[in-house]
Amino acid sequence: MSPESLLSLFHEIADAVADALDGVTDWGPSGGRDSQYAADLVADAVVLERLRAAGCGVLSEESGSENLDLPIVVVVDPLDGSTNASRGVPHCATSLCAVDADGPVVSLVAHQAGGPRWWAIRGDGAWRNGRPIARPGLATWADALVAVSGRPPETAGWGQFRSFGASAIDICFVADGTVDAFIDMSPSAHGIWDYAGAALVCSEVGVEVRDAQGRDLFTLDHSMRRTPVVAHRDLIDQAIDVRRRLPL
């Protein structure tokens, strides 16, 4: 599939997930693994049906891995921020990232509570709601607004922080300048599905995504967990320094 065809498929999938979520009445636990909701499985079923029909391999948070030997594998979080969604907090997303032999090639992060969509094509740029992302001027670290997952250290040197609860969106916020950095404060708490789609958006606009321990972020291993730190290249060292004040 061409990058353009993949992107079109991803938009169709995000639309179908939105329709399915509109019909969800059970926002409770799935009865499966801890922190999984019934709505996660509804969204996952929609995604799997369409990716299988398109001949893609899949690495999904909810259902694991299949056909990883295919030319295109899609890393997917069907409903990132599902705890938010279960409580009526309007901050959740569907994240899709196509990976080929050279790494991430196309991605889409679709806010599923009335917010924007971000997407990227490797080497061709990134967009928010169809407009090319032009990263605004940088804050100094002392003025920075930083999104976090987990509990930050007492003294971080930034201006302010926010904890939104949906990492795919939060990392896209760094790409478009809504916030200045994102730091996972928990030790190795994020699967690749949490950051893959947003990471390609970031890389196309000069924003770095690193693991706090310097590990490879793009290994297609469902059991893998990482500690992503995200900021423009001019602020990434300060962000990494803050994360290293906590256990890795």
N, C-alpha and C positions, 0 to 999 in steps of 0.2 A: 504494500500500500504506500502511496505517496504521503508525504507529510500533510499535505492539504486534505487528503482523504481521511487520514487519521484524525485530524483536528475536527473535521465535519462529523465524524463518528462520535468523537468525544462530546461535542455539543449535543448531539442527539441523545447520547446516554445520560448526560446531565439533565436534559429536559425530561426524559423518562423517569429518572429517579425523583425529580421534583413532583411529577404527577403521582408517583407511587406514594411518596411521603404525605401528599395531601389526603390520601385515603387511610392513613394509619390511625387507628384508634387505640392500639396497645403500645404505650410508650414505656412499658415496664421492662424488667430484665428478660433476656431470651431464655434463661434456664440453662444456658450452655456455660461458656467460660465467664469468669469474673469481668465485670464492667462491659459486657456485651448486652445490647438491648434488642428487643424484638425488631425494632425499626432498622437496626444494622443489617439484619438478615433479609428484610424486605428490600432494602437498597442493594444489597449484594446480589440477590437473585436477578434483579433487573440488569445489573452490570454484567454479570456472568453470561446471561443469555445472549447479549449483543456482542460481547467480545469473542465468545466461542463461535458464533455465526460468522464473524469477520476473520476467523482463522488466526487469532492471536493467542499466545501464551498469557498466563495470568499469574500475578502475585498479589493476592488480596489479603488485607488484614483479617477479614472475617472467615474466609474459606481456604486459605493457604495457597499452595502453588500447584500449577498444572501446566504441562507442555512448555517448560522453560527452554527447550531446545529449538523452539520455533524462531524464525528471523526477527519477529517483533514480540516482545513480552510487555504487557501493560501492568505497571505497578498501580494499585488502586486502593484508596480508602473510600469506601462507598458513602460513609457518613462520618466525616471528621468533626469532632465536637458533638458526639451523640448525647453526652450527658447534658450539654447545653440544650440540645433539641428536646430531650425528655422533660426538661424543666421549663420549657417555653422561652429560653434565652435565645434571641434571634442571632446566633453566631455559630453557624455550622456550614459544612461544605462537602462537595464531592470532589475528590482529587484523582486525576488520571495522568500517568506519565508513561509514554511509550519508550522502550529501551531497545536499541539494536546493538550490533557488535561493537559499535563505537561509543555507546553510552546513551544517555537521554537524548531523544530526538524531537519529541512533541509532547507538550503537556497542557493541561487545562485544570484550573481550580475554579469551581463554580460555587459561589456563595448560594446556599439553598434557603436563605431567609430574607430574600429581597435585596441582597447586596450585589456587588459587581462580579464579573468573571474576569479572570486573568488567564492569558495563554501565551505560549512561546513556541517557536520553531527554531531548532538549533541553527545558529549562524544567520538567522533572518530577523531576530528581534523578539520583543515581547510587547503585549498589548493589555490594556485594561478596558473592557467594554468596547473593543474595536479601535481604540486610539493608542498609538504607539506610546509606550511609557518613556517619559523624559524625566529622569531622576532629578529632583530639585537640589538646590544647594545644601551642603552638609551642615549639620549642627556640630558644635564642639561636644566632646564627651560630657562636659559639665552642664551642657544644655540639652543633652540627648533625652528623648522619650523612648524607653526601651520596653518591648513586650517580653514577658517571661512566662515560662512554664515551670511551676514549682516555686519553692520559697527562696528568695534572693538573700545574699549576705546583708548584714546590717549596714555596712558602708560600701557603696559601690561607685560613688563619685559621679553618677549620672544626674540629670535633672529630675526626672520622674520615671516611674515604671507603671505598667499595666499588665494584668493577667486576664487574657480574653478567653482562653480555653479551647481554641481550635488552631493548632499549629500551622496547618496549611494556609489558612487565611492570614495568620499573624506574620508568617514569613513573606507572603505576598505584600503585606503592608510595608515591609522593609524595602521591597523592590520599588514600590510606587511612591515612597517617601512619607507615607502616613505615620510611620514610626521610624526610628533611626537604627534600631537593632532588635534582634530576637536572641534570647539565651535560654537554653534548656538547663534549669538549675538542678534537675534530678539526675542521678547517675545512670547513664545508659538507659534512658526511658523511652526513646523514640524508635519505632520501626521505620523502615525505608518509605513505607506508604505515607507516613506523616509529613515528610519533607520533599519527596522526589519531585512532585509536580511543581511546587513552589521554587525549588532549587534551580530548575531550568529557567524559570522566569527571572530569577535573580541573576543568574550567570549571563543572561543576555543584556543586562543593564548595568554591569559593573559592580554588582553586590556579591560578596564572597559568602559561601556556605562551607563551614569547616566542622569537623568533629573536634571536640575539646581535647581529645587525646591523640589527634592526628591520624585517626584510622580512616580507611576507605569508606565513604558514605554510600557507595553504589554497588554493593554486593547483593546479588539476588538470593538471599538466604532469609527465609521467613523467621528464623529464630534470632537473627541479628538485631542488636539494639545499639544505638549510638547516642551521642550527646551533641546535637547541632547548635552551633553558634553562628549567627548571621549578621553581617554589617557591611557597609561600604568598605572598600579596601583602606580608606583613611581612618576608619574607626575599629577595624576588626581586631587589632592588637589589644586595644583597651577592653573590648568585649571578652576576648579570650582570657585576659588577665583577671577580670571579675569572676569568670566561671571557675578559674583555677583556685579561687579562695575557698571553694567548697569541695567536698569529696568527689572524686571522679569514679 
